[in-house]
């Protein structure tokens, strides 16, 4: 099982492109630049979340699914919050 398979964009706020060369904090000594994935920040005041489900079928290839979810938990109002997100998917296919 790989913990770093594909990036699921459900919890992304934006993607930043930083041109190289970088000589400071992000990617020191990076000549070609980098992509910075910025996730959604936890909300300090509101409890919220979402769940997404999807399914797919491929002729002679079986069935597949996708499950994604996120929850925002304010632990101490206006001071501390946690945002958790997770996803899993199964891609069906048929290769001859």
C-alpha positions in Angstrom: 0.0 0.0 0.0 1.4 3.4 -1.0 0.5 6.4 1.1 1.5 8.9 -1.6 -0.2 7.5 -4.8 -2.1 10.3 -6.4 -3.0 13.8 -5.2 -6.7 14.1 -4.5 -7.7 17.7 -5.3 -10.7 17.6 -2.9 -8.9 19.6 -0.1 -6.8 21.9 -2.3 -7.3 25.6 -2.1 -4.8 26.5 -4.8 -1.6 25.5 -6.6 1.3 28.0 -6.7 4.1 27.9 -9.3 7.4 29.2 -8.0 9.9 29.8 -10.8 13.5 28.7 -10.2 16.1 29.0 -9.2 15.0 29.0 -5.6 17.6 30.0 -3.0 15.5 30.4 0.1 12.9 28.6 2.1 11.1 26.6 -0.6 13.3 24.2 -2.5 16.7 25.6 -1.8 19.1 25.0 -4.7 16.1 24.1 -6.9 17.1 25.2 -10.4 13.8 24.5 -12.2 11.2 25.9 -9.8 8.5 24.0 -8.0 4.8 23.5 -7.5 3.4 24.3 -4.1 0.1 22.6 -3.2 -1.8 24.8 -0.7 -4.6 22.9 1.2 -7.6 24.5 2.7 -6.9 26.0 6.2 -8.9 24.8 9.2 -11.8 27.1 10.1 -11.5 28.2 13.8 -15.2 28.8 14.3 -17.3 26.3 12.4 -17.8 22.6 12.5 -18.3 21.3 9.0 -17.5 18.5 6.6 -18.4 16.7 3.5 -18.5 13.2 1.9 -18.4 12.4 -1.8 -19.1 9.0 -3.3 -18.9 8.0 -6.9 -19.0 4.8 -8.9 -17.9 3.6 -12.4 -18.4 0.5 -14.4 -16.2 -0.7 -17.3 -17.4 -3.3 -19.8 -15.6 -6.6 -19.1 -13.5 -4.6 -16.6 -15.6 -4.6 -13.4 -16.8 -2.0 -11.1 -14.9 0.8 -9.3 -15.6 3.5 -6.7 -14.3 6.7 -5.2 -14.8 7.9 -1.6 -13.6 11.2 -0.3 -14.3 13.1 2.9 -13.2 16.0 5.0 -14.2 17.3 8.4 -13.3 20.5 10.2 -13.2 20.4 14.0 -12.7 23.6 16.0 -11.2 22.4 19.2 -10.8 25.8 21.0 -13.0 28.5 19.6 -10.9 31.2 17.7 -7.6 29.5 18.8 -7.3 25.9 17.6 -8.9 23.7 14.9 -8.1 20.6 13.0 -9.1 19.7 9.4 -8.9 16.0 8.4 -9.4 14.7 4.9 -9.1 11.2 3.4 -9.8 9.5 0.1 -9.8 6.1 -1.5 -10.5 4.8 -4.9 -10.6 1.7 -7.0 -10.1 2.1 -10.8 -11.6 -0.8 -12.9 -10.2 -1.6 -16.2 -9.7 -4.2 -18.9 -6.5 -4.7 -20.7 -6.1 -7.2 -23.5 
